[in-house]
Amino acid sequence: MRAQPPLSLWAKEPLESRILHRPGTPPRRPQGSASTGVKISAVFRPSKSIVGLDLGSSVVKAVEISLEGPEPVVTGFSRVEIPPGGTTSEAIAAVFREGRFRSKRVVTSVAGQDVVVRYVSLVQMTDSELKSAIRFEADKYLPFELDEVVLDCQGLGSLVGAEGSEAADNQMNALLAACKTEAIESQVELVHDQGLQLAAIDVDLFALANAWELCGVMPDDLEEEARGIALVDVGATRTSINVLFGGQTCFSREINIGGKDMTEAVARRLSVEIFEAEAIKRASESHEAEVNSAIAPVLEDLVSEIALSLDYVEHHSGFSVEEILLSGGGVLAPGAAGYIEQATARRARTWNPLEGLRVDAQRVDVEELEAWAPTLVVAVGLASRVRAA
């Protein structure tokens, strides 16, 4: 079972069987194609290499994964910080100058206020019926005008709680994702201007789950164990939460608190510049006590929101969230994982999205890759599309 449903907010044909459509219009299909009733994931035909391009607010990160036979291999990596006055476009160009990537095919993602993800309950229907019905149901769940967005949906089936409760036989759960069309078009233009081939645009929240599944964290019998796990990625300006039960996504949310807030708190406490505070936050043992004291109020606010989210999931879904897997630059601060574990009363640990993956040491600086691994979850999840079939 894949952790993430086969959703994309934009896809270049023939990478998938169709392009996401605007509500009120029929799905657009490749010329000469016909409706087959086959799931997107079953007709996904990527090239041998794909670069996952994470366009952050302060840094652009890229990880290339190539298929060597059935085995995914990391064949490229680069990260470039966006300096004051710099642009994302300049950072992308620098990433591809330095990354030694085999391919120019990229998958990017969207996040933030332009993106909405909803989990909805509907009458049982087939995938094709769902795709048609959602065009008429979406306005009930979205804060945007329907002619302003690109959307997709995916049936999830019935989630079984810890006590074995299920939705009524005639009901199903579905995942609806939508993004402002202008945000999609802006990203398409940004990537194409760099001479890159945009394969798809995903959602950050779903990329977390794909990275988790790719790196082998999910055991074969996870569904039978019926465990609840929260993936929490603390980025520069926001924190993404994706809760999975039995390997299936069932809740996601973004919180507008991130590593930048912690860095600014350290800068104020130590009276240093932002770039120096960032380095101190990550590595300086000599300032550990001061760093912990400075970021404590930020962590407290963040943990409060995380705990509220997990309590909500447990109350409404009937299962326990047993473990929190942490990623992102915001959790590199000393003591952050321990504080989150103590405050939420749940196991919490930082995880490596490259765990279990072979790295081509002739093309990639392995030491640098490992040093930044906890911050590469989104990029790895995006690049994992290379093995979809």
N, C-alpha and C positions, 0 to 999 in steps of 0.2 A: 504493500500500500504506500502510495506517495503521500508525504506529509502535506503537500500543497496541492490544491486542485489545479488543473491545467488552465489557468486564467492568464490572459495577457491583455493589456489595455491598448496595445498596438503590435502588429506583427506584419513583417514583410513577407508577401507571398513569394515562393511556395513554402516558407518555413512552417506555416501551419495551414490548416485547411480553409481558413477564412480570416478576414480582418474584422475586428470588432466594429459593430455598427452603431449608429445613432438610433435612439428610440423612434419608432414610427416609420422606419424604413426597413425593407428586408435586408438580411445580411448580404454583403457583397462577396462574391465567390470568384476564384480564378477563372479566366476564360476557358471554356471547354470543360469545366468541372460540373459535377452534378452532386446533389445532396446524397450522401452515403449513409447518414445516421451513425457514422463512426466518431468516437470521441476525438477531440483535438489531439490528445496525447498519443493516440494510435496512429496518427498520420504526420507527426512532427518529424521532419527530416533535416536536422542541422548538418553543417559541415563538420569536418574533423576537429576543428578548433573554434572556440568561442571565447571572447574576452568579456568578463563581467566588469562593467564600468560603473563604479559607485561615485556619483556626482554629489559629493558633500558640500556643505556650506563653507568649509574652511580647508578642505583637502580633497583631491581627486585620487581615488584608488582603483587599480585595475589588476585583476587576476585572470590569466588565461588558463583554461583547462582544455586539454587535447585528449582524444581517444586513441590509445594505442592498443588495437584489438578492442576487447571489452573494458579495458582498464582506463579509468580517468587519471591523467597525469598533469600536474601543474607545470606548464611550460613557459610561463611568463609572469612577471610581477613588477609593478611600479607604483609609487605613490608620490604625489607632488602637492605640497602645501600651497594654498592660494595666499600670497602676501597682501598686505594692505594696499589697495589700489589695483591689485591684480584681478584677472578675470578667469572664469571657469574655462573659457575657450583656450586661453593661453596655457592653463594647467593641463588640459587634455592633450594639447600638442606636445607639451613636455613629457607627459606620461608615455606617449607613443614613441618619442625620440629615445627614451631611456629604457623602455620595457623589453625590447628584443622579441616582440610578439610575432608569432607565425601568421596570425590572421588579423584582418581588419574588420571582421564581423563582430559586432558588439551587442550586448544586451544591457539596457539601462533600466532604471526604475524611477518611480515617482513616489512622493510622500508629502506630508504636510496638509495644509488647509485646502488644497485643490483636490484632494483624494478623499473619498468616502468608502468605507467598507461596512457592509451590514450583513448580519446573519438573520435570516427571516424564516418564518414557518409558513409553508404553503401546502395545498392539497397535493397528494401524490400525483406525479406526472412523469413522463419520459423526458430525457434530455432535450429532445427536439421540441416537445411541448413547452418545456421551461424556457427555452430560448425565445419562443414566440410570445409566451405569456408575460415575460418580464418587461417587455416594451410597454405593456399596459399597466403593470403593477409598480414599476420603479418609482413613479412620482410619489407614492405613499411613503417611501423610505429615504428619499434624497432631499437635501436642502437646496439643490440647484434646479434651475429650469432644465427640462429634459433636452431641449435643443442646444444646451451649452456643454453637454458632456458626451464622453465616450464611455460605454459601459460593457460589462460582461457578467455572466453568472454561471454558477456551477452547483448542481445538486450534491448534497452531502449525505443524504440518507438520514437515518434516525440515530441520534447519539444515545448510547446506553450509559446511565449513571452508575455510581458505585453500588447502588442498591438494586441495580437491574431494571430500573424504570425506563420505559421507552415512550416516545411520542405515540399518539394514537395511530392506528394502522393506516388511516387515510391521510396522514400528515407526513410531510418531509421537511427537512432543513435544507436551506439553500444559502449560498454565499453570493452576495451582490457587490461588485466593485465598480466604482465610477470615478472618472477624473475629468476635470475641466478640459475641454477640447483645446483651448489656447495653450494650456500647459503641455499637452501632448505635442502640439505643433511646434512649440518653442524648442522642445527637446529634440524633435526630429531635425529641425533646422540646425541646431547646435552641433549635432553629431555629423550630419551630412557636410557641413561647412569644413569639417576637419578631414574630409575625404574618406570617412569611415562608412561601413555598411551596417546600418541599424537593423538587427534581426528582430528584436522585440522590445517592448517596454513593459516592465513588470511593476509590481508594488513592493516596496521595502519589506512590509510585513510578511509577504509570502516568500520572499527570498530567504528570510531567516529560517523558515521551516525547511526549505530545500537544502540549505547548507547543513542543517542538523541531520537530515536524512542521508545526505551524501557522505558525511564524514564517519558514518558508522555508529553514531551515538544510539540510534534506534535499534534495539535487539530484534531478532526475528520473531520473538514471541511477545512483543510489546502489546499487541492488540489483546492477546489473551490475558496479559497482566493487567490491562485496563488502568494504566498509570496516567496521571495528569502531570504534565510538565509545562513550565512557563519559560519561553525564550524571551529574554530581556536584553535589548541592544541599546546601550546608552551612547547616542551620537553626540555631535557637538551642540546642537540646538534642540534636539528632541530625543525622547526615549520611546522605542517601539516594543510592544508586548504582543506576543503570539502564544496563546495557550493551546496545547494539543492534548487530546485524550485518545488513547489507543492508536496513536499515530495520525490522528485526524484533527485539523484545525477546527476550533469551536469558539474562539474569542480572540479579538485583536483590538488594539487601541494604541494611540500615540499620546504621549504626555509632553507638554512643552517645557521640559526641564532636561538639560543635558550637560555634557562635559564643559562646555564654554562657561556655564554658570559657576562650576567648581573652580575653573581656572581664574575667573575674575575675582572670586572670593579669596583665592590664594594671593593674587596680585595685590589686592587691597590690604590683606593681613601683613604681607612681607614688604609692601611698598616697592614692588618691582614691576617691570614691564610684562605685558601679557605673554610674550614669547618665552621669557625667562620663567614665569610662573608655570607655564605648561611643562617645561623641562623639570622643574622642581617637583611638580605634582606627580610626575611619572617615576622619577628615579632617585631623588635625593633622600637618603636615609637620615642625613644630618638635620633635615627639616621635617621629619615625619610627624612629630608631635604638633608642630605649628600647622602643617598641611591638614592633618586630621581635624584639628580644631576649626580651621577655616572652612573646610568643606562640610562640616557636620550639619549646619542648618540647611544647606542645599540637599544633602543626602536625606535628611529627615523629611523634607517636603517630598522628595522623589519616592522614598520608601513608603510614605503614607499613601501616595497615589497608587503605587504598585500593590500594596496590601489591600486597598479598597477594591481594586480590579479583581484580585484573586479571590477575595471574600465574595464578591458578586458572582463570579463564576461558580464557586462551590455552592453558594446558596441556590442558584437557579438551575444548575446542571446536575447536582447530586453526587459529584465525585470530588475527591481531594486533589489539590495541586501539591504534589509531594516534593518537587524539586524545581529550583530556579537556575537556569543556565544563563550566565552573564557574558556579555560581549560588548565591544565598543571601547573607544578611548576613555570614556568616563569611568570605567571600572578599573583602570590601570592605577588609580591612586591607591597608596598603601592603606590597607584595612577596609576598603570599600566593600569587598565581597563578604567579609566577616560581619560588617555592620548590617548589611542587608539580610544576611542569614539570621542574625540575632533579632533584628527588628521585625521580621516577618514570621519568625518561628517556623521557618522552612529551610531545608537544605539549600545552600546556594554556593555555586562555584563558577569560576571563569572557565570557559571551554574554548578549545582550539578547533576552528572549522577545517583545518588542514589535517586533523587527526585521521590516520588511515590512508591518506593520499600519498602517492609517490611523487617526488619532486625531481625534475630534471636539473641536476646540479650544474650541468654545463651551460644552462641558459638562465638559471635563477640564482641569485645570492641567497643561499639557504639560511644563513645566519640572520640577515636582515628580514627575510620572510618570516622566520619564526618569531623575531622580536615584535613584529607588527601583527602577528596572527590574530589576536583577539579583536582587532579592529577591522578584519577583512571578511566578516560574516556575510554582509550583503553582497560584496563582490563575488565571493565564492558561490553563494546561492544563485546569483545571476548566471555565472559561468557554468553551473551544473546543468543547464539546459542542453549542453552539448551531448549528453548521453540519453536524452529523452527519446522514446521510440513509440 
